[in-house]
Structures are given as structure tokens and as C-alpha cells.
């Protein structure tokens, strides 16, 4: 059972939900927990959260890439982003994300990094880089 919980990040979410509830002390705890898990389900639970939380499980890393794509859906998908542009956009969503993570995500592109990466591809590159840093991995079988 522990393997299943870890594989799906359930232990991360339960621990986070209980920690937040203890900090907030909501008047309606069940509604608070329902709203928390709605945010987890929609992938918005990672917005504004720490790098440690984002890389706590693969679902959070994937959600960060999806949240980035959703937040900047209004930008021209073919627009090229420099590393600085990508970093500035990213820290608006994830304030403590290190610049080196954005640089590593950019380096995953098959394009010359100096030329930039498209808005459309950066979200995928970011999710892949964050997923490579996930702390909560199961041991190989």
C-alpha cells in the first residue's frame, strides 16, 4: 500500500493538506480539504509553491508544466523565449524556482539555447526538467 501511495503522490498530498489545514484552521475543514483536492485535481495546487513541493512527486512536476502552459496560453505559441524571459515568466508562478532549473529546461531543447525556445515547447521542457528532479521516487524493481 505504501508503494501505491508514494507512486501516486497521495502521501505528499495528504501531508500537505493536513499541514495547510493546521496552519489555516478553517471553520469548515471538510470544505477546505475538498477545495484543496479540487486544486490538486486541476493541477493548480502548485502555483506559488516552493521548489521542494513542486518536486515532491511526479504529479506536482507535471502540474507545474501544465500550470505554466495555462497561465501563458494567451502568448503566441511560436514566440521565442530567451532564458531570461522564461525565468521571469516562471518565477511569477513559482517564486523560489532557481534560475538554474530554467536554464536546464532550456538546455533540453533541440534548438540552440541562445536562439531561444518557443512558448509552446517551454512548458514541456520545464515539466521534464522538474520531473527529473522529483525527490519522491520508488526504488527500481
N, C-alpha and C positions, 0 to 999 in steps of 0.2 A: 504494500500500500504506500509506503514512504517513497518508493521509486516512482509510482504514478503521480503522487503529489508534486514531487520535485520536477518530474519531466514536464508537467503542465504549468508549473509556477504557482500552483494552488497554495503551497505553503508560504510563498512570498506574499501573495495577495491577502491571505488570512492574517498573517502577521502585520502587514501594513494597515489593513482595515482596523484591526484592534488597536494598534498604536495610534492611529489618527483619531479613533473614537475616544480613546483615553485622553488625548490632548484637547479635543474639541468639547467633549462632554455634551453631546447633542441631547436636546429634550426628547427627541424621538429616535432612539438608537436604531430601531429596525428600519426606519425610513432613511437614516444616514447610511446604514450598511447597504440598503437597496440601491441608493444613489451611487455609492462607491462602486458596487459591482456593475451597475449600468455603465459607468465610466470605463471600467475595465473592459467590458464587452465591446464598447465603441472605440476603445484604444486611446481615449483622451486622458486617461489616468496618469500618463507620463508627462503631460505638459507642465512645465515649471518645476519638475522634479530633479533630483540630483543624479549625477552620472552613476553613482553607486546603485540607485534604484533602477535606472534605465537598463543597467547591465546585470541586474539581479536574476533575470530569466530571459529566455529567448523571446517570449511573447512581448515583453516590455521593449526589447530592442526592435522587433518588428513593428510594434505600435509607434515607436518614435519615428521610424521612417514614414509610416502612414500618416502620422500627425503632421510631419513636415510637409509632405505632399499636399495634404488637405489644407493646411494653413496658407500655402502659397499657390493654390490652384488657380488664382487669378493672374499669375505671371505667365508670360509667353513661354510655353514648354520648351521651345527651341533656343531661348535666350541663353547665352553662355555666362556662367558664373566664374569669377576668379576665386581663388582660395579665400581672399579677404571678404568678398561678397557672401560666399557660402557661410563663412564663420559668423558674420554679422547677422545674417538671417537665422542661423541656427541658435545663437545664444539668446535671441529674442524668445525662443520657445523653451530652451534648456540652458538657463543662465550659467551653470557651472561646468558645462561641457568644455573640456580643454581644446584649444586650437589644434593641438596635435592630432586629435581624433578626426577633425575635419580634414586636415592635411592628409592623413592616412586614407580617409574615404576618397578624397580626390585622386590619390595615387592608385586606387583600384581601377580607375578608368583606363580604357584602352587608348585614350587620347593623350596627347602631350599635356601635362598638368598646366603648363604656362598658357596654353590656349584656352583653358577653362573647361568646364563640363556643363552640359545642358541642365536646366532646371528639372526637366523630366527625369534625367538619369541620377541626379544627385541624391534624391530621396532613397533610391535603391542602394546606391553606394554607401550612404550613411547607415542604412539598416544593416547592410552586410558587415560594415566595419564594427558597428556596435555589437552585432551578434557574435563576431569573432572574439569579443571581449567579455562575453557573458560569464559571470562568475559561478553560476549555478548549473554546472554540467554534471551529467551522470557519468560514472566511470565506464570506460569501454567494456563491452561484454566479451 
